[in-house]
Structure formats: C-alpha cells, structure tokens
Amino acid sequence: MLYGVVDIFTLSTTVENMNRGANVAQQVLHVVPKGKYIHLNGTSIAIVHELSNVHFLHTEYVKIHWQEDAFFGYQFLNGCNPYMVSQSRTLPRKFPVTEEMVKTLLPAGTSLKLELEKGNIFLADYEVLQGVPANIVNGRQQFLTTPLCLLHKTEEGQLLPIAIQLNQTPGPQNPIFLPSDSEPDWLLAKIWVRNSDFFCHQILSHYLKTHMLGEIYCIATLRQLPEVHPLHKLIICHVWTTLQINIQARNSLLAKGGVFDKSIGCGLEGVGVLLQRGMSQLHYNDLCLPDDLRQRGLDQLASCYFAEDGLKVWGAIHRFVEKLLQFFYPSDLAVQNDIELQSWIKEIFTEGFLGQESKGFPQSFKTTAEVVKFVTMVIFTCSAQHAAVNFSQLDYNIWMPNCPATMGKPPPKVKGALQLEDILSYLPDVNATCSVLITLSLLSSPSKDFIPLGGYHEGIFSEETAQKLILEFQAELAHIVSEIKQRTTKLELPYDYLRPDLIENSVSI
C-alpha cells in the first residue's frame, strides 16, 4: 500500500488560526503526528494513517480504497466529476486496444467486440487537454497528459478500468497500460488519469459549467428582466450570489499569485486555454441532464447515483417550472409576444453562448415548453449541478494521491522501469498540496446564509397559485430527501451530494 501526503488538518480551526505570513506547509504539519514523514528532495511529505481532529464523509474510505480498480471506476460515476465517461460502441483509432490485451479481464465466453456491441464498454477521453501548457511550481517544470481510459461494466454494475493510454497519439513511446502490468506501472497510469480529471473537473465541470454560466444567466436577468417579471422573480433566487463569488474567485484563486498560479499543474495560462476550448465544445444537450445522461449511456446504470438522484431533482424542478410558467404563459403566443423574455434569451445566446448556432442553444422562444426546459436547466445548473461538483471535491481530493493537482515528472514512455517508491517523486510538493487542500476546504463549506433548493423568499410571488406551487415543489423535494436517506443506510459509501436539503439554491461558494 502506497501512502503519499495528506489527509491533513483540522479544517476550519486550522485554516482560521493559521498565522498570516508563516509557511503553510509548516503550519499544516503541526497537526500531523510526529515520525510520519518521508523526506523527498528536501520536502517533508506527511503520511497520516488516520484523521485525529476532523472527519470527512469519505476520507477514510478514499484513503483505504484509492488504489483499487473498482473505486477508480466508481469515481467516474459518483465522484466529484461524473461528466467525463461515455458509453462506447467502437474504439477510436487513436486508442488501439486489442482483444489479446484485455481478454483475461473480461468474463469467459465474451470478447471486447461483443462487450462493445452490448454497451458494456465505457471511455473517458481527455483530449480537451491536448496542447494545454503546463505550469512551473516551486521553480520546477510540471507535466500534463491527455489520457484515454477504457472501462468495462461488470454484471454487478461496476466500472473497472481495463486499459489506459496516457497521450492521444499511439506509438511505441506511448504504451497502453493494463491491470496485468506491474503494480507501479498500473497505479501510476491511474494517477495520471486522476490528475487529468482534476483539471477537467475544476476548470470545465465546475468553474465553466456552473460558475461562469451562472454569471451569464445572472447578468442577462438583471439587464433584461424587470423585477416585477415572473421569470426575474424565479431566476434571481438561483443566481443572487453568483456575481460576488465569481469576482472573488477572479481576484484571488484565479489571479496572479493565487492557487492556480502557484500550485496547480495547468497554471493560469492553461486555465485560459482550457476555458476557451471547453466553451467552444459546449452543446445545449450537455447542460440538460436527461439529454446528457442519455447520450453518454449513463441513464440506465443502477450504480450511478449521480444519475439516479440528478434525474429525480431535474424532474422535480421541471414539473414545478412547467406548472408555474404555464400559469404565467397560458399559450405559446404569450411566450412569443413577451419582448422582455425574448430579449433575455437573445442576450444569453449572443453574449453568453457567443452566437454558436450549431450548438443547439435557443436563440428565441417559440413555445412554453422551450422556456420550461431552458429555465429548468438554469435552475439545475446553479443549484444541483454545482452541489454535485463542488461539495464533493474535498471528500475525494483530501487524500492527495487519489487526485493530485500537479505532477512533477513526465509520464513514462516504457513499461517495467518503475518501482513503487518512485511514484512519490511524481506527486506534488507538500506546500503546493496544502495550498490546494486549504482552498478546497473553504470551497466545500456551505455558505453562512445557506438557502436550500426550493427555498424562496416569503412573498416573492403574490399570486396564490404560485405560492401553492412552491409548497408542492418543496414537498416533492422533501420526498426525494427521504428516499436518498433510506438508500444511504444500505451503502458502504453514501452518495448525498444531490440530496435536496443539502443543495444550495445558488452558486455561493
């Protein structure tokens, strides 16, 4: 069992009581038991076998199981970034996995070809990272990869990795790593995938698709919808904190000298490249959960609790929005004649989605159903989707080797040359890790004025019908809470990031 740094710190108290100006690593290491250090290139790396002063929901489980293939696959479905994996019916030419490579990893009597045809093969492709520049951390060049990871869905519903290629162009210096390879080779290949997933999670799934899109909806609402407009009343409750938190992020985390500049492998230059690329590839279906899950083949996976809970929450929001908007818009003609509504969606399309006509985003609304779907997407994005990708991140990242924010050596070009202890030299320095984890700890804490999904200010709607619909919505959300709590009692590793009473109404952290 390989242990690297870092289940650290007594979170809120340690962070709040840190002496400003003192070395972060030194302060964090004060809460680590003595004698638990490995010295690597002059850096003390803490090895912690148990948390003493603070307990996180998943920390102990992650620390114990992070090297296991089943847990590695589980995170593609229920971890902090359940947006990277898709069902695959064919293999891309750039990932030449053969029958011979994986035949011992599949059930007897089947083949890779048959499993592809059955829909049991899934692919995580990090091509979006191609060409993203790597950062320099502590004066040392860092390295990025663009992995492809092939996974097999077992009869029990698990996703198990069966092949990993660390870069997009196949060749003799870009080997395909397999579970049958040496333990160090296979483990390091999985760590590289998790490192790549860190960037895609933080920049695309989290910042771009919740924070930045939420800002687009917020600005358009403030500019185009007067306060008396029913859609303004509805939307503002889900975007009211977005501008503040985004401005704070751009002035600190994403600023020169911030954590992305000093401690994360893609650096500020890479953030810009990745945001631009992610925005250019964004499609309307990607933002509408039922469409997204269906096109990625995750909608019928019993082991994907993100999909199970997400569809319930999406459905509840959709039914509420549909009844509410049908009350205010009794006909499609009413939608077409609402100049303020049409100006709202036009600004979002042109200024937010950059007028990309091929990406499926609505340019105008012709029917009530179109408005209902779009508004449901906005509310889900700014509440449930943000909860799923934000409040889960510390649980999976606090044990750093499970998701390192940067890698200090280039990926291997051959198999069989690695020893288990060599993996430590790839992992981040302790000061960079501490900086990342302190940031994630703050981001994972609910805001002090937390308002759960379905919580609307009293009197925001004066209409009796609207008030009744809000109560119905809250009752349906409460029922979902009960269902998730009941399921949790049966799971070794609970999934409750989409439990409605834990979902914040807007992006506030």
Buried (B, 14 or more C-beta within 10 A) or exposed (E): EBBBBBBBBBBEEBBEEBEEEEEBBBBBBEBBEEEBBBEBEEBBBBBBEEBEEBEBBBBBBBBEBBBEBEBBBBBBBBBBBBBBBBBBEEBBEBBEBEEEBBEEBBEEEEEBEEBBEEEBBBBBBBBBBEEBBBBEBBEBEBBBBBBBBBBBBBEEEBBBBBBBBBBBEBEEEBBBBBBEBBBBBBBBBBBBBBBBBBBBBBBBBBBBBBBBBBBBBBBBBBEBBEEEBBBBBBBBBBBBBBBEBBEEBEEEBBEEEBBBBBBBBBBBBBBBBBBEBBBEEBBBBBBBBBBBBBBBBBBEBEBBBBBBBBBBBBBBBBBBBBBBBBBBBEEBEBBBEBEEBBBBBBBBBEEBBEEBEEBBBBEEBEBBBBBBBBBBBBBBBBBBBBBBBBBBBBBBBBBBBBBBBBBBBBBBEEBEEBEEEEBBEBBBBBBBBBBBBBBBBBBBBBEEEBBBBBBBEEEBBEEEEBBEBBEBBBEBBEEBBEEBEEBBEEEEBBBBBBBBBBBBBBBBB
